[in-house]
Amino acid sequence: MTFKTSNINSIPSKKMVSAMLASLMALSAYAGVAGAETAPVSVTVKAATGMFSDVKSGYWAEKHIYKLASQNILLGNNGLFRPGDAVTQQEAITMAIRFVNKESELPAADKAKLPTGISTSNYFKSYVSLAFDLGLVNEKEEANAKIEKGTWGEKKASREWITKLLIRAIDKEAQAKAAGNAPTNFADNDKISNGLKGYVSVAVDLNIAQGISGNKFNPTGNVTRAQLATFFSRGGGYKDYSYAGQHKGYITELTDSKITLYTGSTYVTYTRDANTPFFTSTSELRINAADIALYSEVMVAGKNQTATYVESLDNTPKTESVEGSFERLSGNKLWLFAGDTYQEYTFTDKTVFYDQNENVVKAADLTAGSVIEIQRETFTAQKNPVAVRVKSGVVNKTATGKVQSVDSTSKTVTVVNDSGTTDVLKIQDGISVIRYQNEIVALSELKIGTAVKYTIKDSIAQSIEITAGVERTVRGTLYELGANHSTVTYMRDGGSLEVKILASNPQIVISGIEQPIISDLLADGTSGDVVEITLNSNEEVTKIEVLNRQMERVNLATVVSYNNKTKLLTVLDANKKPQVFTLDEKTKLEYNTTSPTLTGIEPYLTEGRKVNLNTIGTRALSLSIIYKYEGTVTELSTSAKNVKLLQTNGESITLPYQTTPSVELYGKSSASLSDVKAGDQITAMLGANQDVISKIYVKSAVQFELQSLNLSTYRAEVKKDGATSQIYVDKLTITGDNGAALKPADLKLGSLINVSFDGNTPQSIQVVKQTWGEISNISGNTVTYKTATGSSESVNTNKVKVVKNGSTSTTLSSLTAADHVILTQDADGTPVFHVLSPVSKSFWTYSASSNELQVKRTSTTDTNYRFQLSPNVYIHQGDHTLSVQSLKDNDNIVLYLLNNVVVEISKP
């Protein structure tokens, strides 16, 4: 490992060492380049290894820090980089000298000269002296620099000063001077110093420097180590400096332990491991090593041939391919017949040969007449073959692997074998056998992920044996449902009976029946359902789907008679045609009870009773006594005393009433028929004779804030408009903001929920989606905002709510550009902007177990220092997303809260 040390000609005394250490500590405990790069005898300095414990994967400047560390432009200190520390002018110059690769030209300490009025710490004197000689800094410009305390070198580097330094380092000063003092597009343009606007404009045009929130440049703001690394890293794209240990070339080998590239004259091999970071030249995000194509252009940097940074410059493989018939092999030459000519190709020890299943073979294994493809690199004059692949030829093998895909049309099974290569198994009727234990399995029953053992002969699959299935399906006819619905017996297409155990809560799918259950299945020896059964790896039934049921619906039938001995029900259908159906213990029943039974429904089956049936032939699959109708009100006439409903099945029905029905509507204690309007969704309950409406439940949706939840009693306390109420959630359908099913325990305190009511009875809960945004423009009824991902979104607000400072408005007058908001939708779909008020704090600590953040207390009486974080809290610095773990003690942060939960943290 190489260490950076100051230029000391003799071992200093203990007193001198102590003084030097004290000086270092004064620079914010090894902050910035001073702490990282000043190396007196007693100070341990660690060179960059490509990994810093305080630069987590995904950190916004990760790419640039690793790149410059690998180029030895910047260093760490004992495994730390300290990305948030401010940089001084002398530290920035030190980085600039290394960036332009001029460190070898540093004058000796006793030869270094500084202009009058310019002073630095001893270690940096040579760097600053050389910087003046190279024109990176200008004596006249710096002579009038205002120094409030310390030396010129110890002054914190400003954003505009760094921009000028970098533009000179990449030889773009002529462009900056040509731009002159023309105004920039930043809102704080007038705060950029005269003479520096051109430098800022060029840096922005080159995408080296960017603004901060509010379209500001913040020219006098301090520059952190992470920001400085980003500036110089981006600047490197405009000036191709070379660095020790760095090579550009075409990647010819990439394994878990090494990477080899051709540099144009030689092959260079680096070692690597799982921690080696890979990036592209066009993105800030890490990529996987597998994302880089062989024979594409890359840059690799690192010391002692150990790669600590890899960057893909162009991921297009520099290769060409030719295909033909292999003829013969002689030494390291092979002949290919392509088109109408024989062609000779010389291969090397780096050429890899593959069979048609991508298994590595020897060149001598090629057989005459095989169709092969030769892949040649195009980055050398020789254009050597890098890979030779057999495209077709006879295959004989036995192997094991997992099913990747099944194509029933082409009758092929693709398997990834245990060596990691792929075999395509051709299935041929009369030859190929697929089996599981003692069962013959159809091709369509093979599932992705199933473990198999297979044998291929003459390129045809002879056998496929399922050794451990992840999941598979079988088809058959239901024969019997076991006691307590614990087993199912079915008859396979071949005629054999098989018994399987039912898994817990298996999924039942029957066309025409919403939310069917096991008892809806027909299982008997004569007319059982034809089904597809899904089995898990334990051979338990997880799903039963009925395939062929020809079910008929008989709606609004009128009972003629019922015989409780023969179980025969005679009805007149809607066309007054008589029909007879048989009821049994398997008939699904529905009437005004939660525990329906056949003996319980029989007293209702009297002449004139209205019923709905689902039938197969003369067998009644389900029978429901009509006691209610659900639908949307299309017309309500108090003079004609009727209500017209459009039902969910698209049919319209007119329901009369005699006495005015009672009405139940959530939120109104004395609702009446006048509260029911056209367009309302209702449940109309019928009287005992099924002929008139007796009661109306109006369906509604109400948005609440979840205040508390007792999981032992399943009682939730919810809040709306300052008033609290309770609902029980154990029997309700609950879905997340993405539509996924949730359990009561998944509900988060402080979240917004839409509760659907049938009258006063809650039916379901939908978690409301919350979107962070920063208002960028308000034009008419259109509001445009920037999301956390940086994209721009717009929403139309013909109807709107704006919640700000505890007050709710139905206009946009209180919403302003630059407001930070959480955008939701009310229960009726109205857009709601919750304007967030900033609270400035100093970070102290974070608890992952409780997802709670604590800040520094302003006094002993300050009790407002513990804050719950939203599961989707947006943490950022400008446009760069941060993790909560990146926050450090005493960091200045701004909290934005919604319902006392932190939804945004901004780090200035």
N, C-alpha and C positions, 0 to 999 in steps of 0.2 A: 504493500500500500504506500502511495506517495503522500508525503506531508508537505504542506506549504509552511515555510518559516520565514521570519524576518531576516534581513541580511545582517547577521551578527558575526563579527570576525573572531570574537573571543567569548568564552563563557562568562556571563555577567555575574556580578556579586549577588549574594542573597538579598541585599538591600535594594539593588536594581530590579531584581525579579519581583520583589514585593511591590515596588512602585509601579511596575508594568502591569501587574495583576490588578492593582487598585484602579489603574487607568482603564483597564478592560471592563471591570465591574461597573465603572461609571457609565459605560456605553450600554446600559440597560441589560446587564447580565448576559453578555455575549450576544447582544442584539445585533442583527444585520451582519454585514461583512466583517466588521471589526471583531466580534466575538467568534465568528466562524473561521476567520482566516488569519488572525494574528496569533502566532504560535511561539511565544517565549518558551523557555525550557520546561517550565512547570505546567504548561497548558496543553492538554491533550486535544488534538484536532483530528477529526475523522474525515477522510476524503469521501466523496460521494460514492455510494454503492448502488444508487438507483432506487433506494428505499429510505424513506424518512418516516419515523413513527408518528409525526404530527402532520403528515400529508396523506390523508386517507384516500383510498380508491374512490374516484368520483369527484374529488375536490376540484374546484373550477380551474385552478392553475396547475393541476397535477402534471399535465403533459409538458408544459414549459419548464417547470422546476426540474423534472427528470432529464429533460433534454440538455439544459445548460449544465446540470450537475455532471452528466455523462461526458460532456465536452470540457469538463474541468474549468468552466467559466465561473461557477459558483460552487461553494462547498457547504457541508453541514457541520454541525457541532455535536459530537456524541450521539449521533443518530437522529438529531433534530434539525429541522430547517428553519423554524420560527417564521412562518410565512406572513404573519400579521405585523411583524416589527417594522418600524419606520426606517428608511434608509437615509444616510447622510451623504453629502456631496462627495466626500473623499471615498466612501464605500462605492458609490455609483461609478465613479471614475475608475476604480480598481476593476470593476466588472467590465467596463467599456474597454480597457486596455486588453483584458483577456479575450473579450469578444472579437476585437480586431486582430487578435493573435500577435500582439507586439510585446508580450511579456519578456521575450528574450532580449529586447532592446532597452530594458530598464537600466538607468544609470546607477552606479554604485551610490550607496547612501551618502558618502562624503562628496560625491560629484553632483548630486541632485541640487537644482536651483529653482527657487520659486520667485515669482514676481513680488514686488513690494506690496505689502498689505495682505498677501496670501499666506496663510499658515495652516499646517495640518499636523496630525499625529505623526510620530517618527516613521511608523511602518508605511504610511501612505505617501510619504514625501516623494519617493522615487516615481510612484505611479502618477501623481499629480504633475510632477515636473515633466514627465514624458508626454502627458496629455496636452500640456501647453505647447510642447515642441511639435506635436502632431496636429495641432489645430482643433482638437476636440473641444477645448475651452479657449476662450479668448481673453487676453490680459485686460484689454480696455473694458470689456463687458463686465468682468468680475471685479475690477478695481473699485467700482462704486457700490458693490453689493452691501446691503445692510445686514450687519451681524448684531443680533440683540444680545447674545451671550455665547461664550466659547470661541472657537476659532472658525475661520472660513470653511475648513474641511468638515467641522462637526455640525455645520448648519444642515437642518433637514432638507433634503432635496424636494423641490416642488414639482408638480406634474409638468408645468411648462418648461422648467429648466431641464428635466429629464428628456422631454421631447426634443429639445434642441440638441442635447448631447447625442441622442440616438440617431437623429437625422444626419448629423455629421459623421457618425460611425458607419453609416451605410452609404456614404457619398451621395446624399440627396440634397445637400445644402444649396446647390444651384437652383433646384426646383423651388426650394423654400424661399430663396431670395426673389425668384421670378414671381412668386405669388404675392410678394410685397406685404403690405399691411391691409390687404382686402379683408373685409369682415368675414368671420366664420358664420356657420349656421347655429351656433350655440346661443342659448338664452342669456348666458353671462359673457358674451363676446367682449363687452366693454371692460371686463376685468382681466382679460388677457393682455399682457404687457405689449406696448408698441414694439414692433420689430420681431415679435415672436408669433404673430398670427399666421404668417406663412409657414412656419415650422409645424404649427398645430394642424393647419389645413392639409399639408402633405402627409403628415402622420395619419390623419383620419382617412384621406383618400387611399392610402396604402393599407388601411385596416390594421395599422399597428396600434394606434390609440383609439379609444372610444369614449363616448360621454358617459355620464352617470344619470341617475333618475332625474326627471324634470328637464331633460335635454340641456344639461349643463356640462361644462368641461372641468370646472373647479380648478383653474390654473394654479392657484397657490396652495392647493391641498397637498398633504404629505403623500409620498409614494411608499408602499410597503414592499417587502422583499418579494412577495408573490407577484405583485403588479410589475415590479422591475424585471423579474424573470420573464413575464409575459411580453413586455415591451421588446426586450432584446431577442427573445425567441422568435417573435413574429418578424422582427427586423432582419433576422438571419435569412429569411426567404428572399431578400432583395440584395444580399451580398454573400457570395459563396466563399466564406473563409474556411480554411482547412484547420483541423485540430488533431492533435496526437490521439491515436486510438480510434479515430473515426474513419469509416470507409463508406463509399457509395458503390453500388454495383447491382448485379442481378442474382437473386437468391437461387442457389442450385440445390440446397439441402436444408431442411428444417425438421428437427426432431425435438423431443422433450429435453434434450441435453445440449444440443449444438445447433448453430446456424452457419451455413457456408455461403459466400457470395463471390462472384467473379467481378473483379474491379476494372477489367479492361486489359489487364496485363498478367494477373495472377489470381489464384484462389485464396481467400482469407477465411479462416474458420474461427468463430467465437464459441465459447461455452455459454450456456444459458440454463435457467431453471424456471420453475413455475412463477417466480416473482418478477421475471424480466418483463417490463412494461412494453406493450405494442400500441402504436398509434398510427394514424394516417396524416398526411400533410394537409388535408382539407377539413379535419374535424378535431374538436377538443377532447372527444371522448375516447377512452380506451377501447381497443378491439381485442379479440382473441387471436392467438398465434395462427389458429386454423383459418382465420379470415384472410390471411395473406397468401396469394397465389404463388406457387413455384415459378421461377424464371421471370418474375416481375422485379421492378426496380425498387430498392430499399436503401435506407441509410442506417448503419449500425454504429453505435458509439459505446466505448467502455475501455477500461484499463486492463492490461495484462491479458488481452484477448478474451475478456469476460464481458458479454453484452449486458449493458445496464440501460440501454434505450434502443428501441427499434422503431423506425418510422417508414411506413409504406409511401413511396413517392408517386408511384404509378402502378396500380394493381392489375394491369393488363399483362398477361404472360407474353414474353417476347419469344414466341415459338411459331412454327408452322408445321403442318401435318401433310403427310402423303400416304395414300392407302393403295395396296396392291396384293398380289399373290407372292408369298415367300417361296423362293426357288431353292437356294442353297446357302451354306455357310462355310467360310474358309478363314481360319484365324480370327481376326477382328473385323472381317468384312462380311457383309451379307448382300445378297442379290434379291431384288424385288422386281417382279414383272408388273408394270403399271401402264395402262393405256395399251400401247403396242410395242413397248420397248423394255429392255432390261436395264435396271439402274443399280449402281453399286453404292453402298453406304459403309463408311468406316465408323465403328462404334468404339467407345473408350471404356475404361474400368468404372466410369461414373454412369454409364448407360444402364438403365433398369429395364428388365424384361418382365412382362406380365402375361398370364394366361387370360382367357376371356372372362374369368371371374375375379380379375384383379389380384390374383395370387402371384407373388414373385417367383419366377422360374429362371432357369439358366438359358443362355442363348442356345445351347446344344439341345434343349428340349423342344425347340421349334420343329414342326414337321412340314415337309414340302407340301404345297397346295393349300396351306392355311392362309386365310385372309388376315393380313396384319396392317397395323397403322404405325408409322414411324413419326414420332414427334421430335422435331429438331429445334434447337435454340437458334435465334437470329442475331445474338449480340456478339458473336465472334465471327471471324472470317471463315473458320472451318465449318460452321453450322453443324456441330456434332449432334448426333442423335442423343436425346436425353431419356427417351422412353420408347419402348417397342411393345405394342399391345396386340395380342391375338384377338381378332374380331370374331372369328368363327373357326370351329374345329371340333373334333370328337372329344367329349368329356366323360370320364368314368371316375367316380369318387363316392366316398361315404363321409358325412360330416354332421355336425350338430350346430344349431344356431337358433335364431328367433325370427318369426315371420314378420316381415316389414310391410308387405302388401299382398292382396289377393285380387286377381283379375279373373272373374268367372267367365267373361266373354272370350278372352284369348286363352283361357285355361292355363294360367301361369301363377306360380307362387314365388315371390321374391323373398329370399332369406338372407339375413346378415349372419354369416357363420361366426364361430367363436374366435376365429383369427382376425375378425374385423372386416373381411372382404364380403362381397355380395355374390350370391348364386341365384340365378333365375331358373326355377324348376318348371319344366314343361310337363303338364299332366296329359296323359293319353288314355282314353277309355279302353278298358280291357287289359291295360298294363299297370297303370299307376294305382296304388292302394293307399288310402289315407285311413289311419286307425288311431283310436284312443283306447288303451287297455284292450278289452275284448270287443269293442264297438267299431263298426265301419262308419266313417265320418264323411259327410258330403263336403265337396270343395267349398261351398258357400258357408259352411259351419266353421271354417278356420278363421281365427281372429288375429288381428295385429298384436304382436307381443308374445304370441304363443311359442313356447320352447319346443323344438322338434329335432328328431334325428332322421336323416334322409339318405337315400342311396340313389345315385345316378348311374345309368348304364347307357352307353351310346347316346348321350345327351338327353335321355328321357328319364324322368323321375320314376323309379321302380316302386319305392315305398316312402311314405312320410309318416312317422310315428310321433304322436303328441306325447312329450315326456313331462311337461308341466305347463298346463294352459293358464294363461292370465284370465281368459274369458272365452267362451265358445257358445254357439247356439245350436239347438237341435229342433227338428220339426216333428210334429205328431198330432194325434187326436187325444184330447183329454178323456181319461177313462174314469178316474175317481179322485176326489179330494179327501185326504186323510182326516182323521179325527183332530179337532181343534185347528184345522187348516195348517198342520205341521208338515204334511207331505203331499205330493202330487204324483199320480200314476198316469202315464200316457202311453199310447201305442205308436211305436215308430212306424215309418212308412213301410218298413219291411215286415211288419206284423208282430214284432215282439213287444212285450210290455216291460216298461222300465219305471222304477220308483225313485224319486229324488226328494231330498229334504228342502223345504222352503226356507230361504234366508229371512232374517228379520225385515219386515215391511217390504216385501217384494213389490215392484212396480207392475200394475195391471193396466193394459191398454186395450180398450174396446171401442171401436168406432161407433159414434152416436151416443155414448154414455160419458158424461162429464164425471171425473174423479171416480172411476169404477173401483170396486173392492173385490176381494177374492170370491165372495159369495155371488158376484155377478157372473162368474164363469159357469159354463155348462159342461158337466162331466158325467158321462154315462157311456154304456157300451154301444148305443145305437146312434145318438145324435150329439155326441160331445163336440165341443169347439175344436176346430183345427187351429193349432197355435204354433208360434215360434217361442221357444223357451231359451232364456239366456242363463248359462251356468257360470259361476265364478270358479276360481282356481281350486276351491274346496268342493266342487261339484254340487254347490247349493244353488237353488233357483233364485235369481235376483230380479227376473222380469218375465212376464208372460204376456204375449201379444196375440190377440185373437185375429186370425187372418181372413176367415171366410164367412163370418156370420151374416146372414141375409135377414137382418132384423127389420120388422115393420112397426110403425107407430100407428096407434089407433087413438086419436085425440077426441075429446069431448064425446065419448061414448056414454050412452044412457043404460043403466042396469035394468034388465028385464027380470032376471031371477038369479039366485045363487043356491046351489045344493051343497050344504056343508058336509054331506057324506061322500058324494062323488067328486066334490071340489070343482064342479063345472059352473062356470060363470057365463050367462047369456046376456049379450048386450046388443043394443042398436047403435051402429056407428053414425057418424055425422050425416051420412046419406040415408039413414033409416034402414040400413041393411042389417039383418040379424047375423050375429057371429057368436060362436061358442068357444071358450078357451078353458084350459085346465090350469088350476092353481096347484102348487105343491110347496114343500118346505123351502125350496130353492128360489121361489119367486121373491124378487125384491119388492118390499112394500113401503108405502109412504102415506101417512095420514097425520093428523095433528097430535103427534106424540114423538118422543125421542127414542122409544123402545118398541118399534112395530113388530107384531107377530101375526101369524095367520089367523089364530083364534081371536085376536084383538080386532082385526079389520072386518071379520065376518059380520058383526052386527050392523056395520055401515053399508053392507052390500044389499041394500033394499031397493025395491022398484023405484025408478026415477032418479037414482043417485047418479051424478056425473063423475066419470073416471077417465084417466088416461092410461093406456097400456103400451108396452113394448113386447112384441111377440115374435116367435118363430113358428110358423105353421099354426097349430092349435095350442101351442104351449105359451103360457104367459111368463115372460122373463121378468117383467116388473108391472106393478099395479099401484097407481096413486089415486087417492081420493082427492078430487079437486076442492081445495079449501082456500086457495089464494091464487092470485095472478100477479106477475111482476112485469113491468114495462115502463114505457115513457108516455106521459099524458100528452095526447094530441088534441083533446077537446074535453071541456068540462061544462056541462049545462045544468044549472040549478032549476031551470024551468022544466026541462025534460027529465031531470033527475037521473042523469047517467054520466059515466066517465068513459071516454074512448082511450084505449091503450094500444101502443105499438109494442108487441112482445119481442123478446130477443131473437125468436126464430123468424122474425119478419112478418108474422101474422098480426092482423088488427082485430081487436075485440071490443065490443061495447058492453059495459057492465052497468046495470041499473042499481039504484038504491031507493028505499022507501022512506025511512027516517034518515035524517042527515047523519052520515057516519062520523064517528070521532076521528080526530087526526092527531098523529104523534110526529113532532118535528123537533129535532135536537136544537136546544138553545131557546125554545119557546114553550113556556109552561102551559099556556092556554091556547094552543094552536087550533084553528078551525078550518073548515072547508075553503074559506076565502084565502087561506095561505097556500093552497095547492094551485099551481099555475101550469099552463101548457109548457112542455119541455121538462117538467119535473119527472124524475124517476121515482116510482112508488111501488110498494107492495100493497095490493088490495085484498084484504081478508074478507071471506064470504061468510054469510050467516049459515045457520044450521041446515037450511034447505038449498044451499049452494046457488041461490038465484039472485041474491042482492048483496051489495057491499055493506059490511058491518063496521069496518075500521080501515083506515089508511095510514100506512107508515111511509113517510117521505124520506127518501134516501138523500144523504148529504155527506159532504166531506169537510172536515174542519182541521185547520193546522194548529198544532200545539208545540210548545217547548217542553221537552221531557225534563222534569225537575228531580224526580227520584223514582227508584224501582226496587221493590221488595221481592226478591226472587223466592222467598219462602211462601209468600202469599200471592205472588204474581200481581200485586197491586201497584199500579203506576200512578204517580202524581204528575199531572200535566198542567200547563199554564197557558192562558190566552187572555190578552188584553188586561193583564194584571190580576185576573181571577184564576184560582186553582180549582181543580176537580180531580176525581179519581176514576180510573178505568182498570179492569182486570184483563190481562193480556195472555193468559195461559191458553185460551181456546181460539185466539185470533190468528189469522193468516198474516205473517209479517214478511215484508220484502225490503231489501236494501235499495239504495238510490240507483243501483244498476240492475234491479229486477231480480237479484238472487234471493232465494229463501233464507230467512234468518230465524234464529231462536230468540226467545225473550232475553237471554243473557247477552246477546249480541248488541242490544240497544245501548247507546252511549248517552250518558247524562249531558244535557245541554244541547242535544241535537234537536232538529225540527222534524216533526212527524205529521203526516196527513192521516187522520183517522176517518174511515168510512163508517157511516151510521145507517141503520135501518130503523127509522124513528129515533128512539133514544138508545137503541142497542148497538154498541160498536161491533163491526164485522171484520175489519182488517186494518192493518197499519202499513203505511208506505213511508220509508225514511226519505226526507227531502234532500235532493242534491244541492250542495253548496259549492259555488264557483268563485274563486278569488279573482279580482280584477282591479285595474287602475284606470279610472275614467280618462279617456284621451280626447273625446269630442262629443258634444251634444248638439245635434242639428235637427230642429223640428221635433219629431217624435222618435228619432233614432238616436240611440246611445251607443257609442263605440268605446270599447275598453280593451286594455292589454291584459292577457292572461298570464299565469305564472310560467307558462312555457315560452312566452314572448310573442305568441301569435295575437292577431287583432281580430276581435269578434264584435258583432253588432246585434242589437236586439231592438225590435219595434215596441214602442210603449204607448200605443193608443189608450191602453189602460195600464196604470202603473201605481206602485206604492214605493215611497221613499221613507225609510226609517232613519232618523238622524236625531241624536241627542235626546232620545226617549220620545220623540214626537213622530207621528206618521202623517205623511202628506200624499195626496193623490195626484200631484203635479211634479214636474221636474225642476221647479224653481229653486229648491233647496240643494239640488245636486250640482256640483261644479267639477270642472276638469281638474285632474290630479287627485280627486277623492279616491281613497282606497275603500273598496266595497266587497261585500259578500253578496253575490247574486243568487237568489232562490226564486221559486215560484210559489204563489199562494195556492191553497187547495183548489181554487177555480182556474188555475193556470196563469194568473196575473203575475208579471215580473215584479219582484220585490228587491230593491237595492237597500241593503243594510250598510249605512255609511259607518266606517270604523274610525274611532278617535284614537290618536296615538298617545302612548304613555311611555315616557323616557325613563329607562332604568339602567342599572349596572349589573351585568350578569354575575351570578355567584356559582350556582351548581345546578345539575340536572339529575333526576332520578329516573332511570329507564323503567324500573319496576312499577312505579306509580305514574309514569309519564307526566311528571310534575317538574316545573322549572322554578327555582328560587333566585331572587335578586337581592342585591345589597339593601339593607334597611337604612332609611334616611335618619332614623332616630330610634331610641329604645321603645318609643310608643307607636312606631310604625308597624301595623299588623298586615299591611297590604304588600306582602313580599312572596307569597306562594301562589303559583298560577298553574292551572291545569291546561295541558296542551291538547288541541284538537288532533285526532288521529291523522288528519291531512294537513297539519300546520305547514304553512309556506314560510321557509326561512331563506333569506337572501341578502346579498350585498350587491346593490345595483341590480343588474340583470343576472347575476351569477347565483345559482341555487347553492345553499349551504346545508350541512347536516347540523343537528343540534350538538353533536359531539365536537364540532369544530369551534364552538364558542368557548372563550377562555375567561378566566377570572378577571373581573374589572372591565370586560368588554362593554362599551356603550351600545345599548340596543334599544329599539323602539318596539313596544308591544302593541298589537291591535287585537281587541277582544270582541267576541260576539257571545252574548248570554253568559258572560263571565268565563268564557273559555278562549284561550289564545289561539287565533286562527292565522296570525301572521307575525313574524319577527323580522325586523329590518335592521341590518347592521350598517351604520353610516360609513 
